[in-house]
Structures are given as C-alpha cells and as structure tokens.
Amino acid sequence: MNWSETLWRYSVVARFGWWEFRVENPPVIVLTALLPRAVLQCLFFTVLGRVIGLADPAFAFTGSLAVILTLSGAVAVMDVPMLDKWCGTFYRIRGGRIPAFPVFLVRSLPYTGLGLLYCVVAMIVVTPLTGLTAILPALLPWLPVYLLMAWTTSAAGLAGAALAVGRRADGLAGNLLAYLVLLASGVLLPSGRLPWVDALGAVLPVRNGLLAVRSGMAGEPWAGHLLAEAAVGVGWLLLAWLIVVWQVRRARAGGGDDFA
C-alpha cells in the first residue's frame, strides 16, 4: 500500500472507531451516567484526602483527576477487542490489510478523549465544591499531561484486554488494573512511604504523570517524569502488540478465533 492509501484506510478505521464508540456510549449515557460517575469519584477521593489528613488538599484533587482516567482507559477501553470476541468478527480484522493491533489502537482513541473530558468537567464541578477553585489557573496548563495519562491508561487497558479476552476476564482485569493504579500511582499515598508500592507504581500508568504535574505546579523539574510516563505507555503498548500478534498467529495456525 502507498502512503495515501494507508492514510485513507486508517481514517476509515478512525471513523468506524468513533461510530462504534457512539453506539456503545450514546451521548445521553455519557451525560447522565458516565460523566456523573467520574465527577462523583473525583469528589469522593478529594474529600477522602482531607479525611485522612493530607497536608495539601490539592494533592488529593490532582490525584483524583488521574484516578478517573482509569474509568475510560483501564476499564472501558477493554470493550474494543472484547466486541470482536462477542460478535465473532476477529477473523475479519486479522484478514484485513491493516494489522489487528493498529486497528484496536485507533479504535481506542475516543476513550482517550473521554478521559480528558472527565478531567475538564471534574475540574469545573469539584473545585468549587471543595474550595479548591484557586488552584485552577495553575492546574489548567497541565491538562496535556492528563491527556498523556489518559493515553497511557488506555495502553494498559489494551494490554489487559489482550491478556484477559480469552478467559472472558476483561471486567476482572480492568478493575484490578484500576485498583493497582489507585494503590501504587501516588493518588493519595505520597511516594517514599512503602518501597514496594513505589516499585509497582513505576511500571503503572499515572504515577509518573502525577509526579510531573505536582512537580511542575511546585516549580520543580518535571520533564523527566513526563518522559517516564510516556515510556510506561510505550511499554504497555509493546506488551499489547506482542500479545495480539501472538493471538493472530495462533488463530491462523489453529483455524479459530476463540482467544483461548
């Protein structure tokens, strides 16, 4: 395929991914269920931070914004490969001109955008409810970092889905990943408290991104943390790619798409 044909094919996949996302998440559901759930979760963990006695109220809020990204990334993005499992359409994807993994990746892009929408709405709603409106001017320039974290959580979600799809364990894998992010990514627990938690968080999405946001807002160096967050996302994408490639080869050798 030449470049123009390749770009056209990817644009078709992107449009299909958007239509698929709209069918699975109609606007009325996003507005009346998904967004309220994300805002309430952000509010809960922000208030929890005060209850447990965190010295800086903004610490819990910046972490809570990152936690709600797991709703669109680690959990919801698993529907992308699972839909082909449920509908029995994976054989059509693996027989196409575009490899299966880029198809999954492009179809997951709307979920990354949904994560950023969660953050923006939560900023607007939660800050006045918790008396944190004053931090908004300092926090808004770091929205691109939250977009990066939305992407890294989606990458981890794709890897989890590829691992779990054969056992129909996508719900378990998604929620487990979300809980691990909550535990080890510095959402409410500052780094340096438990070494094993810090070691686990180093390979999970969100932790390094949060360090970048908090360091930047404090006027400290942040670029290294940002690069580390991007590297973690690439690592999860590489793992997802390897698993999907293995699944495709296994399907072609066995003549079935059971993901067993």
BATORLO-722260 format. One record per residue: residue in one letter; x, y, z of N, C-alpha, C in turn. Coordinates in nm, 2 decimals. Layout:
N
   residu     n.xx     n.yy     n.zz    ca.xx    ca.yy    ca.zz     c.xx     c.yy     c.zz
        A        X        Y        Z        X        Y        Z        X        Y        Z
...
//
This chain:
260
   residu     n.xx     n.yy     n.zz    ca.xx    ca.yy    ca.zz     c.xx     c.yy     c.zz
        M     0.08    -0.12     0.00     0.00     0.00     0.00     0.09     0.12     0.00
        N     0.05     0.23    -0.08     0.12     0.35    -0.07     0.07     0.44     0.04
        W     0.14     0.55     0.07     0.10     0.63     0.19    -0.04     0.68     0.18
        S    -0.08     0.73     0.07    -0.22     0.79     0.06    -0.32     0.68     0.09
        E    -0.30     0.56     0.04    -0.40     0.45     0.06    -0.40     0.41     0.21
        T    -0.27     0.41     0.27    -0.26     0.37     0.41    -0.33     0.47     0.50
        L    -0.31     0.60     0.47    -0.38     0.70     0.55    -0.53     0.70     0.53
        W    -0.58     0.67     0.41    -0.72     0.66     0.39    -0.78     0.54     0.47
        R    -0.71     0.43     0.47    -0.75     0.31     0.54    -0.76     0.34     0.69
        Y    -0.66     0.41     0.74    -0.66     0.44     0.89    -0.77     0.54     0.92
        S    -0.80     0.63     0.83    -0.90     0.73     0.85    -1.04     0.65     0.86
        V    -1.05     0.55     0.77    -1.18     0.47     0.78    -1.19     0.40     0.91
        V    -1.08     0.34     0.96    -1.08     0.28     1.09    -1.11     0.38     1.20
        A    -1.06     0.50     1.19    -1.08     0.60     1.29    -1.23     0.64     1.29
        R    -1.29     0.65     1.17    -1.43     0.69     1.17    -1.52     0.57     1.22
        F    -1.48     0.45     1.19    -1.55     0.34     1.24    -1.54     0.33     1.39
        G    -1.42     0.36     1.44    -1.40     0.36     1.59    -1.49     0.46     1.66
        W    -1.50     0.58     1.59    -1.59     0.68     1.65    -1.74     0.64     1.65
        W    -1.78     0.58     1.54    -1.92     0.53     1.53    -1.94     0.42     1.64
        E    -1.85     0.33     1.65    -1.86     0.22     1.74    -1.87     0.28     1.88
        F    -1.78     0.38     1.91    -1.79     0.44     2.05    -1.92     0.50     2.07
        R    -1.98     0.57     1.97    -2.11     0.64     1.99    -2.22     0.53     2.01
        V    -2.21     0.42     1.95    -2.31     0.32     1.97    -2.30     0.26     2.11
        E    -2.18     0.24     2.16    -2.16     0.18     2.29    -2.18     0.28     2.40
        N    -2.15     0.41     2.37    -2.16     0.52     2.47    -2.24     0.63     2.41
        P    -2.38     0.62     2.39    -2.46     0.73     2.34    -2.44     0.85     2.42
        P    -2.45     0.97     2.36    -2.44     1.10     2.43    -2.52     1.11     2.56
        V    -2.64     1.05     2.55    -2.73     1.06     2.67    -2.67     0.98     2.79
        I    -2.61     0.87     2.76    -2.54     0.79     2.86    -2.42     0.86     2.91
        V    -2.34     0.92     2.82    -2.22     0.99     2.87    -2.26     1.10     2.96
        L    -2.37     1.18     2.93    -2.41     1.29     3.01    -2.48     1.25     3.14
        T    -2.55     1.15     3.14    -2.63     1.12     3.26    -2.57     1.01     3.34
        A    -2.48     0.93     3.29    -2.42     0.82     3.37    -2.27     0.83     3.38
        L    -2.20     0.84     3.27    -2.05     0.83     3.28    -1.99     0.95     3.34
        L    -2.03     1.07     3.29    -1.97     1.19     3.35    -2.01     1.21     3.50
        P    -2.13     1.19     3.54    -2.16     1.20     3.68    -2.08     1.10     3.77
        R    -2.06     0.98     3.72    -1.98     0.88     3.79    -1.84     0.93     3.81
        A    -1.78     0.98     3.70    -1.64     1.03     3.71    -1.63     1.14     3.80
        V    -1.73     1.24     3.80    -1.72     1.36     3.89    -1.74     1.31     4.03
        L    -1.83     1.22     4.06    -1.85     1.18     4.20    -1.73     1.10     4.25
        Q    -1.67     1.02     4.16    -1.55     0.95     4.21    -1.43     1.05     4.24
        C    -1.42     1.15     4.16    -1.32     1.26     4.18    -1.35     1.33     4.31
        L    -1.48     1.37     4.33    -1.52     1.43     4.46    -1.49     1.34     4.58
        F    -1.52     1.22     4.57    -1.50     1.12     4.68    -1.36     1.12     4.72
        F    -1.27     1.10     4.63    -1.13     1.08     4.66    -1.06     1.22     4.71
        T    -1.12     1.33     4.66    -1.07     1.46     4.70    -1.11     1.48     4.85
        V    -1.23     1.45     4.88    -1.27     1.46     5.02    -1.20     1.36     5.11
        L    -1.18     1.24     5.06    -1.11     1.14     5.14    -0.97     1.18     5.17
        G    -0.91     1.25     5.08    -0.77     1.31     5.11    -0.77     1.40     5.23
        R    -0.88     1.47     5.25    -0.89     1.56     5.36    -0.92     1.48     5.49
        V    -1.00     1.38     5.47    -1.04     1.29     5.59    -0.92     1.22     5.65
        I    -0.83     1.17     5.56    -0.71     1.10     5.61    -0.60     1.20     5.65
        G    -0.62     1.33     5.63    -0.53     1.42     5.69    -0.41     1.46     5.60
        L    -0.43     1.46     5.47    -0.32     1.51     5.38    -0.30     1.66     5.40
        A    -0.17     1.70     5.41    -0.14     1.84     5.44    -0.19     1.93     5.33
        D    -0.17     1.89     5.20    -0.21     1.97     5.09    -0.34     1.92     5.02
        P    -0.44     1.99     5.03    -0.57     1.95     4.97    -0.56     1.93     4.82
        A    -0.47     2.01     4.76    -0.46     1.99     4.61    -0.40     1.86     4.57
        F    -0.32     1.80     4.67    -0.26     1.67     4.64    -0.36     1.56     4.60
        A    -0.47     1.56     4.69    -0.57     1.46     4.66    -0.65     1.49     4.53
        F    -0.67     1.62     4.51    -0.75     1.66     4.39    -0.68     1.62     4.26
        T    -0.55     1.66     4.25    -0.47     1.62     4.13    -0.47     1.47     4.11
        G    -0.45     1.40     4.22    -0.45     1.25     4.21    -0.59     1.20     4.17
        S    -0.70     1.26     4.22    -0.83     1.21     4.19    -0.86     1.23     4.04
        L    -0.81     1.34     3.99    -0.83     1.36     3.84    -0.77     1.25     3.76
        A    -0.65     1.20     3.81    -0.59     1.09     3.74    -0.66     0.96     3.76
        V    -0.72     0.94     3.87    -0.79     0.81     3.90    -0.90     0.79     3.81
        I    -0.98     0.90     3.78    -1.10     0.88     3.70    -1.06     0.85     3.55
        L    -0.93     0.87     3.52    -0.89     0.83     3.38    -0.90     0.68     3.36
        T    -0.89     0.61     3.47    -0.89     0.46     3.46    -1.03     0.41     3.42
        L    -1.14     0.50     3.44    -1.27     0.46     3.40    -1.28     0.45     3.25
        S    -1.21     0.54     3.18    -1.22     0.54     3.03    -1.10     0.46     2.97
        G    -0.99     0.44     3.05    -0.88     0.37     2.99    -0.87     0.23     3.03
        A    -0.83     0.21     3.16    -0.81     0.07     3.20    -0.94    -0.02     3.20
        V    -1.05     0.05     3.22    -1.18    -0.03     3.22    -1.25    -0.03     3.09
        A    -1.29     0.09     3.04    -1.38     0.10     2.93    -1.31     0.06     2.80
        V    -1.18     0.09     2.78    -1.12     0.06     2.65    -1.11    -0.09     2.63
        M    -1.13    -0.17     2.73    -1.13    -0.32     2.71    -1.24    -0.37     2.62
        D    -1.34    -0.28     2.61    -1.45    -0.32     2.52    -1.41    -0.33     2.37
        V    -1.30    -0.27     2.34    -1.26    -0.26     2.20    -1.23    -0.40     2.14
        P    -1.14    -0.48     2.20    -1.12    -0.62     2.15    -1.23    -0.71     2.19
        M    -1.29    -0.68     2.31    -1.40    -0.77     2.35    -1.52    -0.77     2.26
        L    -1.55    -0.66     2.19    -1.66    -0.66     2.10    -1.64    -0.75     1.99
        D    -1.51    -0.77     1.94    -1.48    -0.86     1.83    -1.49    -1.01     1.89
        K    -1.46    -1.03     2.01    -1.48    -1.16     2.07    -1.63    -1.19     2.08
        W    -1.71    -1.10     2.13    -1.85    -1.13     2.15    -1.92    -1.14     2.01
        C    -1.88    -1.06     1.91    -1.95    -1.06     1.79    -1.89    -1.16     1.69
        G    -1.78    -1.23     1.72    -1.72    -1.32     1.63    -1.67    -1.26     1.51
        T    -1.61    -1.14     1.52    -1.56    -1.07     1.40    -1.41    -1.06     1.39
        F    -1.34    -1.12     1.48    -1.20    -1.10     1.48    -1.13    -1.16     1.36
        Y    -1.19    -1.26     1.30    -1.13    -1.32     1.18    -1.13    -1.22     1.06
        R    -1.23    -1.13     1.06    -1.23    -1.03     0.96    -1.12    -0.93     0.98
        I    -1.09    -0.90     1.10    -0.99    -0.80     1.13    -0.85    -0.86     1.10
        R    -0.83    -0.98     1.14    -0.69    -1.04     1.11    -0.68    -1.07     0.96
        G    -0.78    -1.07     0.89    -0.77    -1.10     0.74    -0.76    -0.97     0.66
        G    -0.76    -0.85     0.73    -0.76    -0.72     0.66    -0.62    -0.68     0.62
        R    -0.62    -0.57     0.55    -0.49    -0.51     0.50    -0.42    -0.44     0.61
        I    -0.48    -0.39     0.71    -0.42    -0.33     0.83    -0.41    -0.43     0.94
        P    -0.29    -0.45     1.00    -0.27    -0.55     1.11    -0.37    -0.52     1.22
        A    -0.40    -0.63     1.30    -0.50    -0.62     1.40    -0.47    -0.52     1.51
        F    -0.35    -0.51     1.56    -0.32    -0.43     1.67    -0.34    -0.28     1.64
        P    -0.29    -0.23     1.52    -0.32    -0.09     1.49    -0.47    -0.06     1.48
        V    -0.55    -0.16     1.44    -0.70    -0.14     1.43    -0.75    -0.12     1.57
        F    -0.71    -0.21     1.67    -0.75    -0.19     1.81    -0.71    -0.05     1.86
        L    -0.59    -0.02     1.83    -0.53     0.11     1.89    -0.61     0.23     1.84
        V    -0.63     0.24     1.71    -0.71     0.35     1.65    -0.85     0.36     1.70
        R    -0.91     0.24     1.72    -1.05     0.23     1.77    -1.06     0.28     1.92
        S    -0.95     0.27     1.99    -0.95     0.31     2.13    -0.93     0.46     2.15
        L    -0.90     0.53     2.05    -0.87     0.68     2.06    -0.99     0.76     2.13
        P    -1.11     0.73     2.09    -1.22     0.80     2.16    -1.22     0.79     2.31
        Y    -1.18     0.68     2.36    -1.17     0.66     2.50    -1.07     0.75     2.57
        T    -0.96     0.78     2.50    -0.86     0.87     2.55    -0.92     1.01     2.56
        G    -1.00     1.05     2.45    -1.06     1.18     2.46    -1.17     1.19     2.57
        L    -1.24     1.07     2.59    -1.34     1.07     2.70    -1.27     1.09     2.84
        G    -1.15     1.04     2.86    -1.08     1.06     2.98    -1.05     1.21     3.00
        L    -1.01     1.28     2.90    -0.98     1.42     2.91    -1.11     1.50     2.94
        L    -1.22     1.46     2.88    -1.35     1.52     2.91    -1.38     1.50     3.06
        Y    -1.36     1.38     3.11    -1.38     1.36     3.25    -1.30     1.46     3.34
        C    -1.17     1.48     3.30    -1.09     1.57     3.38    -1.14     1.72     3.38
        V    -1.18     1.76     3.26    -1.22     1.90     3.24    -1.35     1.93     3.32
        V    -1.45     1.84     3.31    -1.57     1.85     3.38    -1.55     1.84     3.53
        A    -1.47     1.75     3.58    -1.44     1.74     3.72    -1.37     1.86     3.77
        M    -1.29     1.92     3.70    -1.23     2.05     3.74    -1.33     2.16     3.76
        I    -1.43     2.16     3.67    -1.53     2.27     3.68    -1.62     2.25     3.79
        V    -1.65     2.12     3.82    -1.76     2.09     3.92    -1.70     2.07     4.06
        V    -1.59     2.00     4.07    -1.53     1.96     4.20    -1.46     2.07     4.27
        T    -1.39     2.16     4.20    -1.31     2.26     4.27    -1.40     2.36     4.35
        P    -1.51     2.41     4.30    -1.59     2.49     4.38    -1.65     2.42     4.50
        L    -1.68     2.29     4.48    -1.74     2.22     4.59    -1.65     2.19     4.71
        T    -1.52     2.19     4.67    -1.41     2.15     4.77    -1.33     2.27     4.81
        G    -1.36     2.39     4.76    -1.29     2.51     4.80    -1.15     2.52     4.73
        L    -1.13     2.45     4.62    -1.00     2.45     4.55    -1.00     2.53     4.42
        T    -1.09     2.62     4.41    -1.10     2.70     4.28    -0.97     2.77     4.25
        A    -0.90     2.81     4.36    -0.78     2.90     4.34    -0.67     2.82     4.27
        I    -0.67     2.69     4.27    -0.56     2.62     4.21    -0.58     2.60     4.06
        L    -0.70     2.63     4.01    -0.73     2.61     3.87    -0.64     2.68     3.77
        P    -0.60     2.81     3.79    -0.51     2.87     3.70    -0.38     2.80     3.69
        A    -0.33     2.75     3.80    -0.20     2.67     3.80    -0.21     2.53     3.74
        L    -0.33     2.48     3.75    -0.36     2.34     3.70    -0.39     2.33     3.56
        L    -0.46     2.42     3.50    -0.51     2.41     3.36    -0.40     2.39     3.26
        P    -0.28     2.46     3.28    -0.17     2.43     3.18    -0.12     2.29     3.17
        W    -0.16     2.21     3.28    -0.11     2.07     3.28    -0.21     1.97     3.23
        L    -0.32     2.02     3.17    -0.42     1.93     3.10    -0.35     1.84     3.00
        P    -0.26     1.89     2.92    -0.19     1.80     2.82    -0.13     1.67     2.89
        V    -0.08     1.69     3.01    -0.02     1.58     3.09    -0.13     1.48     3.12
        Y    -0.25     1.53     3.16    -0.36     1.44     3.19    -0.41     1.37     3.06
        L    -0.40     1.44     2.95    -0.43     1.37     2.82    -0.33     1.26     2.80
        L    -0.20     1.28     2.83    -0.10     1.18     2.82    -0.13     1.06     2.91
        M    -0.17     1.09     3.03    -0.21     0.98     3.13    -0.34     0.91     3.08
        A    -0.43     0.98     3.01    -0.54     0.91     2.95    -0.50     0.81     2.85
        W    -0.40     0.85     2.77    -0.34     0.76     2.67    -0.27     0.64     2.73
        T    -0.19     0.66     2.84    -0.11     0.55     2.90    -0.21     0.46     2.97
        T    -0.32     0.51     3.03    -0.41     0.41     3.09    -0.48     0.33     2.98
        S    -0.51     0.39     2.87    -0.57     0.32     2.76    -0.48     0.21     2.70
        A    -0.35     0.25     2.70    -0.25     0.15     2.65    -0.25     0.03     2.75
        A    -0.25     0.06     2.88    -0.25    -0.05     2.98    -0.38    -0.13     2.97
        G    -0.49    -0.06     2.94    -0.62    -0.13     2.92    -0.62    -0.23     2.80
        L    -0.56    -0.18     2.69    -0.55    -0.27     2.58    -0.46    -0.40     2.61
        A    -0.35    -0.38     2.68    -0.27    -0.49     2.72    -0.35    -0.58     2.81
        G    -0.42    -0.53     2.90    -0.50    -0.61     2.99    -0.61    -0.69     2.92
        A    -0.67    -0.62     2.82    -0.78    -0.68     2.74    -0.72    -0.80     2.66
        A    -0.61    -0.77     2.60    -0.55    -0.88     2.52    -0.51    -1.00     2.60
        L    -0.47    -0.98     2.73    -0.44    -1.09     2.82    -0.57    -1.16     2.86
        A    -0.68    -1.09     2.88    -0.80    -1.14     2.95    -0.90    -1.19     2.85
        V    -0.90    -1.15     2.73    -1.01    -1.17     2.64    -1.04    -1.32     2.62
        G    -0.93    -1.40     2.63    -0.96    -1.55     2.61    -1.03    -1.61     2.72
        R    -1.02    -1.55     2.84    -1.09    -1.61     2.96    -1.21    -1.53     2.99
        R    -1.25    -1.44     2.91    -1.37    -1.35     2.94    -1.35    -1.29     3.08
        A    -1.23    -1.25     3.10    -1.20    -1.19     3.24    -1.17    -1.04     3.22
        D    -1.23    -0.97     3.12    -1.20    -0.83     3.10    -1.24    -0.75     3.22
        G    -1.36    -0.78     3.28    -1.40    -0.70     3.39    -1.31    -0.71     3.51
        L    -1.26    -0.83     3.53    -1.17    -0.85     3.64    -1.04    -0.78     3.61
        A    -0.98    -0.80     3.49    -0.86    -0.73     3.46    -0.86    -0.58     3.46
        G    -0.97    -0.52     3.41    -0.99    -0.38     3.41    -0.99    -0.32     3.55
        N    -1.08    -0.38     3.64    -1.09    -0.33     3.77    -0.96    -0.36     3.85
        L    -0.90    -0.47     3.83    -0.77    -0.50     3.90    -0.67    -0.39     3.87
        L    -0.66    -0.36     3.74    -0.56    -0.25     3.70    -0.60    -0.12     3.76
        A    -0.73    -0.09     3.76    -0.77     0.04     3.82    -0.74     0.04     3.97
        Y    -0.76    -0.07     4.04    -0.72    -0.07     4.18    -0.57    -0.06     4.21
        L    -0.49    -0.12     4.12    -0.35    -0.11     4.13    -0.30     0.04     4.11
        V    -0.36     0.10     4.01    -0.33     0.25     3.99    -0.37     0.33     4.12
        L    -0.48     0.30     4.17    -0.52     0.37     4.29    -0.43     0.35     4.41
        L    -0.38     0.22     4.42    -0.29     0.19     4.53    -0.15     0.25     4.51
        A    -0.09     0.23     4.39     0.05     0.25     4.37     0.09     0.37     4.28
        S     0.00     0.44     4.24     0.03     0.55     4.14     0.04     0.69     4.21
        G     0.04     0.69     4.34     0.06     0.82     4.41    -0.07     0.91     4.41
        V    -0.18     0.85     4.40    -0.31     0.92     4.40    -0.33     0.99     4.54
        L    -0.33     0.90     4.64    -0.35     0.96     4.78    -0.22     0.93     4.87
        L    -0.14     0.83     4.83    -0.02     0.79     4.91     0.10     0.85     4.85
        P     0.16     0.95     4.91     0.28     1.01     4.86     0.39     0.91     4.85
        S     0.48     0.93     4.75     0.59     0.84     4.73     0.69     0.84     4.85
        G     0.76     0.73     4.86     0.86     0.72     4.97     0.80     0.65     5.10
        R     0.67     0.62     5.10     0.61     0.56     5.22     0.64     0.41     5.23
        L     0.61     0.34     5.11     0.63     0.20     5.10     0.71     0.17     4.98
        P     0.83     0.12     4.99     0.92     0.09     4.87     0.85     0.00     4.77
        W     0.78    -0.11     4.81     0.73    -0.20     4.72     0.61    -0.13     4.64
        V     0.54    -0.04     4.70     0.44     0.03     4.63     0.50     0.12     4.53
        D     0.61     0.19     4.56     0.68     0.28     4.47     0.73     0.20     4.35
        A     0.78     0.08     4.38     0.84    -0.01     4.27     0.72    -0.05     4.17
        L     0.61    -0.09     4.23     0.49    -0.13     4.15     0.44    -0.01     4.06
        G     0.44     0.11     4.13     0.39     0.23     4.06     0.48     0.27     3.94
        A     0.60     0.23     3.95     0.70     0.28     3.85     0.66     0.22     3.71
        V     0.59     0.10     3.71     0.56     0.04     3.58     0.41     0.05     3.55
        L     0.34     0.13     3.63     0.20     0.15     3.61     0.18     0.29     3.55
        P     0.07     0.31     3.47     0.04     0.44     3.42     0.00     0.53     3.54
        V     0.01     0.66     3.51    -0.04     0.77     3.60     0.06     0.82     3.70
        R     0.14     0.73     3.76     0.23     0.77     3.87     0.33     0.88     3.82
        N     0.40     0.85     3.72     0.50     0.95     3.67     0.43     1.08     3.61
        G     0.32     1.06     3.56     0.24     1.18     3.51     0.20     1.27     3.62
        L     0.16     1.21     3.73     0.12     1.29     3.85     0.24     1.36     3.91
        L     0.35     1.29     3.91     0.48     1.35     3.96     0.51     1.47     3.87
        A     0.49     1.46     3.74     0.52     1.57     3.66     0.43     1.69     3.69
        V     0.30     1.66     3.70     0.20     1.77     3.73     0.24     1.84     3.86
        R     0.26     1.76     3.97     0.28     1.81     4.10     0.42     1.89     4.11
        S     0.52     1.83     4.04     0.65     1.90     4.04     0.64     2.03     3.96
        G     0.57     2.03     3.85     0.56     2.15     3.77     0.48     2.26     3.84
        M     0.37     2.22     3.91     0.30     2.32     3.99     0.38     2.38     4.10
        A     0.47     2.30     4.15     0.56     2.34     4.26     0.68     2.41     4.22
        G     0.70     2.43     4.09     0.82     2.50     4.03     0.94     2.41     4.03
        E     0.92     2.28     4.04     1.04     2.19     4.04     1.05     2.12     3.90
        P     1.17     2.06     3.87     1.19     1.99     3.74     1.08     1.88     3.72
        W     1.03     1.88     3.60     0.92     1.78     3.57     0.93     1.71     3.44
        A     1.03     1.75     3.35     1.04     1.68     3.22     1.07     1.54     3.23
        G     1.16     1.50     3.33     1.20     1.36     3.34     1.08     1.27     3.38
        H     0.99     1.32     3.46     0.87     1.25     3.50     0.78     1.23     3.38
        L     0.77     1.34     3.30     0.68     1.33     3.18     0.73     1.23     3.08
        L     0.87     1.22     3.06     0.92     1.12     2.97     0.90     0.98     3.02
        A     0.91     0.97     3.16     0.89     0.84     3.22     0.75     0.79     3.20
        E     0.65     0.88     3.21     0.51     0.84     3.19     0.49     0.80     3.04
        A     0.55     0.87     2.95     0.54     0.83     2.81     0.61     0.69     2.78
        A     0.72     0.67     2.85     0.79     0.54     2.83     0.70     0.43     2.89
        V     0.64     0.45     3.00     0.55     0.35     3.06     0.44     0.31     2.96
        G     0.38     0.42     2.90     0.27     0.40     2.80     0.32     0.31     2.68
        V     0.44     0.35     2.63     0.50     0.27     2.52     0.53     0.13     2.56
        G     0.57     0.11     2.69     0.59    -0.03     2.73     0.46    -0.11     2.73
        W     0.35    -0.05     2.78     0.23    -0.12     2.78     0.18    -0.15     2.64
        L     0.20    -0.05     2.55     0.16    -0.07     2.41     0.24    -0.19     2.35
        L     0.37    -0.19     2.38     0.45    -0.30     2.32     0.40    -0.44     2.37
        L     0.37    -0.44     2.50     0.31    -0.57     2.56     0.18    -0.61     2.49
        A     0.09    -0.51     2.47    -0.03    -0.53     2.40    -0.01    -0.58     2.26
        W     0.08    -0.52     2.19     0.12    -0.56     2.05     0.17    -0.70     2.04
        L     0.26    -0.74     2.13     0.31    -0.87     2.13     0.20    -0.98     2.16
        I     0.11    -0.95     2.25     0.00    -1.04     2.28    -0.09    -1.06     2.16
        V    -0.13    -0.94     2.10    -0.22    -0.95     1.98    -0.15    -1.02     1.87
        V    -0.02    -1.00     1.84     0.05    -1.07     1.73     0.05    -1.22     1.76
        W     0.07    -1.26     1.89     0.06    -1.40     1.92    -0.08    -1.46     1.90
        Q    -0.18    -1.38     1.94    -0.32    -1.43     1.92    -0.35    -1.45     1.77
        V    -0.30    -1.36     1.69    -0.33    -1.37     1.54    -0.26    -1.49     1.49
        R    -0.13    -1.51     1.52    -0.06    -1.63     1.47    -0.12    -1.76     1.52
        R    -0.17    -1.76     1.64    -0.23    -1.88     1.70    -0.37    -1.90     1.63
        A    -0.44    -1.80     1.60    -0.57    -1.81     1.53    -0.55    -1.87     1.39
        R    -0.45    -1.82     1.32    -0.42    -1.87     1.18    -0.38    -2.01     1.19
        A    -0.30    -2.05     1.29    -0.25    -2.19     1.29    -0.36    -2.28     1.33
        G    -0.44    -2.24     1.42    -0.55    -2.33     1.47    -0.68    -2.32     1.40
        G    -0.69    -2.22     1.32    -0.82    -2.20     1.24    -0.94    -2.16     1.32
        G    -0.91    -2.09     1.44    -1.02    -2.05     1.52    -0.98    -1.91     1.59
        D    -1.09    -1.85     1.63    -1.07    -1.72     1.70    -1.12    -1.72     1.84
        D    -1.10    -1.82     1.92    -1.16    -1.83     2.05    -1.08    -1.76     2.15
        F    -0.96    -1.71     2.12    -0.87    -1.64     2.22    -0.85    -1.73     2.35
        A    -0.85    -1.85     2.33    -0.84    -1.94     2.45    -0.70    -1.93     2.52
//
